[in-house]
Amino acid sequence: MIEQPQNTKKTNTLSNLNDILFAQLERLNDVNNDDVTFEKEIRKSYATAQLAQQIVSNNNTCIKALKLAKEHKIDNDDQLKFIGLKWADYSQ
């Protein structure tokens, strides 16, 4: 399991993802790692990177959907349910 950096609120944000990625990078750079620990961290880093790519891709899809909805003046939450969006979530 990937540990969250100290003093970080547990939230699902891109900022939090960034913190997790940098924490993983720090663990890879830890000079005290033996070969077994290093290999384990490499596998965890690969899995983390794959998940991070998917999260960023999903966020990009949401941004494109919001732009399309705005372009076509779709501002009713009922009309946005089919893509799992609500303007209330993004209007701030």
N, C-alpha and C positions, 0 to 999 in steps of 0.2 A: 504494500500500500504506500502511496506517495504521501508523505507528511506535508502539511501546510507549514509555511514559514511562521515563525513565532510572531505574536502580536498581529495576526491577520484575522480579520473577521471571516467567518465561514459563509461566503456568499457565492453565487454563481454569476460572476461577472468576468468580462474580458480582462479587467485589471487583476482580478484574483488569478486567472489563468496565467497571466504574465508573471506574477509572483511565484507561482508553482514552477513554471519553466525555469526561472532564474535559480530557484532553490535546487532544482534537479541539476542544473549546470554546476552549481557550487559543490554538490555531492560528487559529481564526476571529477572535479578539480581537486578533491581532497587527496592530499599526498599520503595520507595514512591508510588508504585503501589497499588491501592485499589483492592478489589476482582474482580470487573467487568473488570478493565483494565488488571489485571493479566490473567483472563480467555481469554480475547481478544488476548493478546500477546501469550498465549499458542496455540490458534488456528492458529495464524499467523506463529508461530514457526513450528508447525506441517506441514503446507502447504509449508513453505520455505524448510524444511528438505526433503519433498517429491520431490520438484522441484530440489533441489540440488542433490539428488540421481540420478534422471533422467539425469541431465546434466553430472555428472561424468560417468554414464553408457554410454552415447552417446560418450563422449570423449574416453573412453576405447575402444569402437567399432571402432572409427576412427583410434586409434593407432593400433589395430589388423589389420584393413584393410590396413594401410600403411605398416606394417610389411609383410603382405602377398603379397602386390604389389611388395615390394622390393625383397622378396624371389623369386618371379616369374619373376623378372626383368621387371615389368610393370612400365615404366617411362614416358610414353606418356600421356599427359593430356587428350587426346581424349579417351584413354582406361580407364581412371579413372572417367570419367564423370558419369558413371552409379552408382557410390557410392557417388557422390557429392564431390570428392576430386580433388585437383590439387597439383602437386609436388611443384609448385611455392609458395603455401601457407605454406609449411612445410620444405622447403629446407634451411632455414636460421638457 
